[in-house]
Amino acid sequence: MLLSLSALLAPTAASAQNTSTAATKVRISTSMGAIEAELYADKAPKTVANFVQYVNDKHYDGLIFHRVIPGFMVQGGGYDGQYRERKTRAPVTHEGRQALAAGLKNTTGTLAMARTNDPQSATAQFFINVVDNAFLDPNVQNFGYTVFGKVTSGMDVLQKIRTTPTGAGGPFSSDVPKAPVIIQSITLLK
């Protein structure tokens, strides 16, 4: 069932008591299988709204995971199979510290926004942590990376993606899957 963005972000009494029942859920259908995740609009509202808008716009359909580092993360949401970058909207406001204060950390299976060195530069690219990456959490010295969701099923698929052979590809000198891992679609489940 698809929800409007206003219904997605509307606070409820249930969301204050039980985040998992109020969380928006998505299915990331890939060429290696499906991953399902819940998104935490109550902890990173602007980030989740941004991601959901890209989902609703079908921005991710046909893109690839272009960066796979087995002891770190898998990243996608920006490039198609010919390494053409897909156009994005303006960057979303960085909510890393707010999300961390609400309990979201860069731990195994969490989704976070990718960005450049500018903390306010995240647009559509995201990554999934395949190990605990505490050094990516915000602290006094840096903004860190905004966590906005967590894998709820499909960790076996994530494991297959993280162990796929990589090398150079397109404009990247390393960490690109030799056989493309395609994001066929991302859809809202609730």
C-alpha positions in Angstrom: 0.0 0.0 0.0 1.4 3.4 -1.0 1.0 6.4 1.4 1.2 10.1 0.6 4.1 12.0 2.0 1.9 13.9 4.5 0.4 10.6 5.8 3.9 9.2 6.1 5.2 12.0 8.2 2.1 12.5 10.4 2.9 11.9 14.1 0.8 9.3 15.9 0.5 8.1 19.5 1.8 4.7 18.3 4.9 6.3 16.8 5.8 7.7 20.2 5.5 4.3 21.8 6.7 1.9 19.2 8.9 3.1 16.3 8.9 -0.2 14.5 5.1 -0.2 13.9 5.1 3.4 12.8 8.1 3.2 10.5 7.8 3.4 6.8 9.0 0.3 5.0 10.6 -0.1 1.6 11.6 -2.9 -0.6 14.9 -2.5 -2.5 14.6 -5.0 -5.3 18.1 -5.7 -6.8 19.5 -8.1 -9.4 20.8 -10.2 -6.5 17.5 -10.3 -4.5 15.3 -8.1 -2.3 16.2 -6.1 0.8 13.5 -4.7 3.0 14.2 -1.8 5.4 12.3 0.5 7.7 12.8 4.2 7.6 12.6 6.4 10.7 10.7 9.6 9.8 10.4 10.4 13.5 14.2 10.6 13.9 15.4 12.0 10.6 12.2 13.5 9.1 13.8 15.6 6.3 16.1 12.8 5.2 13.3 10.3 5.1 11.0 12.7 3.2 13.8 13.3 0.7 14.4 9.5 0.2 10.7 8.8 -0.1 10.3 11.5 -2.7 13.1 9.9 -4.8 11.3 6.5 -4.3 8.0 8.0 -5.4 9.7 9.6 -8.4 11.2 6.2 -9.4 14.6 7.8 -9.3 16.4 4.6 -8.1 14.8 2.3 -10.7 17.6 0.9 -12.9 20.5 2.5 -11.0 23.4 0.4 -9.7 25.4 -0.1 -6.5 28.5 1.5 -7.8 30.7 1.3 -4.7 31.1 -2.0 -2.8 33.7 -2.3 0.0 33.3 -5.6 1.9 34.5 -4.4 5.3 32.7 -1.1 5.1 29.5 -0.5 3.0 27.6 -0.7 -0.3 26.6 2.5 -2.0 24.1 3.3 -4.8 21.5 5.7 -5.9 23.4 7.9 -8.3 24.5 6.1 -11.5 23.0 3.9 -14.1 24.8 0.9 -15.7 26.7 3.1 -18.1 27.9 5.3 -15.2 25.7 8.2 -16.2 24.8 10.2 -13.1 21.1 10.7 -12.7 19.9 14.3 -12.1 19.0 15.1 -8.5 17.1 17.7 -6.5 18.7 20.2 -4.2 20.5 18.7 -1.2 18.7 17.7 2.0 19.5 19.4 5.3 22.0 17.3 7.3 20.3 15.6 10.2 23.1 13.4 11.5 23.3 14.8 15.0 19.6 14.8 15.4 19.4 11.2 14.3 22.3 10.2 16.5 20.6 11.9 19.5 17.5 9.8 18.7 19.6 6.6 18.8 20.5 6.0 15.2 24.1 4.9 14.7 26.1 3.7 11.7 25.8 0.0 12.6 25.5 -3.1 10.5 22.5 -3.0 8.3 21.7 0.7 8.7 20.9 3.0 5.7 22.6 6.4 5.7 22.9 9.3 3.2 26.1 9.5 1.1 27.5 13.0 0.6 30.7 14.9 -0.4 33.0 16.6 2.2 30.2 19.2 2.5 27.8 18.0 5.2 25.0 19.7 3.4 25.5 18.0 0.1 23.4 14.7 0.4 20.9 14.3 -2.4 19.9 10.8 -3.6 22.9 8.5 -3.0 22.7 6.3 0.0 24.7 3.5 1.5 24.1 0.5 3.7 26.6 -0.3 6.4 27.8 -3.9 6.2 29.8 -3.6 9.5 29.6 -1.3 12.5 31.1 2.1 11.4 31.1 4.2 14.5 33.7 6.6 12.9 30.8 7.7 10.6 28.7 8.9 13.5 28.5 12.6 14.2 30.8 13.9 16.9 32.2 17.3 18.1 34.8 17.4 15.3 32.6 16.3 12.3 29.0 16.1 11.1 29.2 12.4 10.3 26.6 10.7 8.1 22.8 10.7 8.7 21.4 7.3 9.4 17.7 7.1 8.4 16.8 3.4 8.2 17.7 -0.2 9.0 17.5 -3.4 7.0 14.7 -5.7 8.4 15.1 -8.6 5.9 17.5 -9.5 3.1 20.7 -9.4 5.1 21.7 -12.5 3.0 21.3 -10.4 -0.1 23.4 -7.6 1.4 26.0 -10.3 2.2 26.0 -11.4 -1.5 26.4 -7.8 -2.7 29.2 -7.0 -0.2 31.2 -10.1 -1.4 30.8 -9.6 -5.1 34.1 -9.2 -6.9 35.0 -5.5 -7.6 37.5 -3.6 -9.6 37.7 -0.5 -11.8 34.6 0.6 -13.7 33.4 3.8 -15.4 35.0 6.8 -13.8 36.0 4.8 -10.6 39.4 3.3 -10.1 38.2 0.6 -7.7 35.3 -0.9 -5.6 32.9 -1.2 -8.6 31.2 -4.6 -8.9 32.5 -6.4 -11.9 29.0 -7.8 -12.7 26.6 -4.8 -12.2 24.4 -5.0 -9.1 21.2 -3.3 -10.4 18.6 -1.6 -8.2 15.6 -2.7 -10.2 13.3 -0.6 -8.0 12.6 0.7 -4.6 9.0 0.6 -3.5 7.1 1.7 -0.4 5.5 -1.2 1.5 3.5 0.8 4.0 
